[in-house]
Amino acid sequence: MRSVHCSVLALLFTAWSSGALAQSAAAGGPSDFKIFVRGAQIGTEQVVVMRSPDGIVISGSGRLSAPIDVITNRCEVRYDAQWRPVDALDDALVHGQYTSLHTVFTDGTAATQAIQGGAQSAQKSDKVTPDAIVLLNSFFGLYEALAARLQNMKAGGSLRAYILPLAEIAIQVKDVNDERIQTPGRTIATRHYQLLLMNPGVPTQADLWADETGRLLRMSIPAQSFEMAREDVASVAARREAAPRAGDEQVRIAANGFTLAGTISKPLQPAAPSAGATANPAAKQSAPFVRYPAVILVGGSGPADRDEFAFNIPIFAQVAGALSDAGFLVLRYDKRGVGQSGGRADGATLEQYAEDARAVLDFLRKRKDVDPKRIAIAGHSEGGWTAMLAARKNNEVAAVVLVATPGVSGADLVLAQQDHMLQGTNTPAAERQAKIDLQKKIQHAVLTDSGWEGIPADLAKRADTPWFHSFLAFDPAKVMPNVKQPILIVQGDLDREVFAPQADRLAQLARARKAPAGAAVALVHVPGINHLLVPATTGEYEEYSRLADKNVSKDLLSAIAGWLQKTMPASGGQ
């Protein structure tokens, strides 16, 4: 339920990466990067990489606003042909004050002279590994060198990096995967490196993507809400493509004044033909006409894209693959205002997200390869509420799947999450109660549009939105009576955002409906699974960035696929 980006940017010892060096002359061309903190762009950098028989030079300039507040006039690092650093220079305005660093590397020693405010202020000498990568916390373009050195590395490898002028750290390579990024102009083959930056006392996970030539595309440190992206992939129209399947189809869906972008995955093997599809003997000589049962995947809160990426787990890409293997056509889509979808998210409500899901439903019903009588909607987390709203009083929805979906009102859920979070801290009881009382006051103000007096302006601005009002006001007990379809409720028992007993309450509400015959309710609890649907130890949010297993639970996937196969069997015909 929480955004996957949180925490405060910490610059000290934050090792960052950039693209690797290409061998061709084209690789030396300039790259423009955009820098983001907490989703907001704070600046740009321009980086040039030049390679010659004598070595490599990485140089550039940039401008970064708060919280970093640095104008880099010139930054440059020279390496010899074996990637041993020779010298480094940085001239910049840091918080409005002129600062210059000049470092010379000789025989495993880095000697730095620092000038601040026009006067020499410090000299420093450090022992460094002879082939250490030179990085700087105020100019991220230098991390071109890191990706260059990563280019031929495999999982389990490690490098050394000198964070100028602080200290040397290790960078461990945890995993390497080939992926693709779609942009309006082309699809880029990328290599994704999952890294662990061994900062003193605070190891930090980071992710780096390089293009097919080895140049930097993107860098992300989720725990610090920090992103760096090359201009061609920084566009909202660019999307990271995870776990692509053969035959995946990219589609555009007409919504209310804009289009939604999505991906359709189909079974790799043809399903049984629909009833009557081969009645014509001539048809037997060609591929049978197939109408697949279909599933629409609806993402949770925040800027969820079609793969529902969270902490490098492509949740929906994995769900779509499993359901396609089970015989279903699966459509997942970027939420409005996210990825390649149009529209705006800032004024959207839960009901408007449900309208988007109904637009997707209408799109599928018109496809010749979909059986319009066998379309299910499956929602994850808040997406389950969207699925309920889309399915209520809607005979065109055949089944509903609610995964990690809250069983209490939004107002009660927020308070329960806040109380759980506070219980895990050393906050005194009186202070905890004060925070809860403030949260209750904010929620009352949002729901009644009154009582804003005494609420800090920044909190009021963040809370007073159409989405948050619709979220707080939503109560599954009021919507469930009008959801007449068969319902599957799936819950990970280590979920610490939507607590396991809430699934039981959803099941009670569903079983109390006056539903038609055949509208059965199934409840599945999956032990050891967190809110991201993967195996966990504690299930807590703080554990997400440290999860070793990034595969959606096979038990959970089997439960969903098996129930759908019974509820919407592939042999059901038109």
Secondary structure, 3 states (H helix, E strand, C coil): CCCCCCCCCCCCCCCCCCCCCCCCHHHHCCEEEEEEECCEEEEEEEEEEEEECCEEEEEEEEEECCCCCEEEEEEEEEEECCCCEEEEEEEEEECCEEEEEEEEEECCEEEEEEEECCEEEEEEEEECCCCCEEEECCCHHHHHHHHHHHCCCCCCCEEEEEEECCEEEEEEEEEEEEEEEECCCCEEEEEEEEEEECCCCCCEEEEEEECCCCCEEEEEEHHHCEEEEEHHHHCCCCEEECCCCCCCEEEEEECCCCEEEEEEECCCCCCCCCCCCCCCHHHHHCCCCCCEEEEEEECCCCCCCCCCEECCEEHHHHHHHHHHHCCCEEEEECCCCCCCCCCCCCCCCHHHHHHHHHHHHHHHHCCCCEEEEEEEEEEECHHHHHHHHHHCCCCCCCEEEEECCCCCCHHHHHHHHHHHHHHCCCCCHHHHHHHHHHHHHHHHHHHHCCCCCCCCHHHHHHHCCHHHHHHHHCCHHHHHHHCCCCEEEEEECCCCCCCCHHHHHHHHHHHCCCCCCCCCEEEEEECCECCCCCECCCCCHHHHHHCCCCCCCHHHHHHHHHHHHHHCCCCCCC
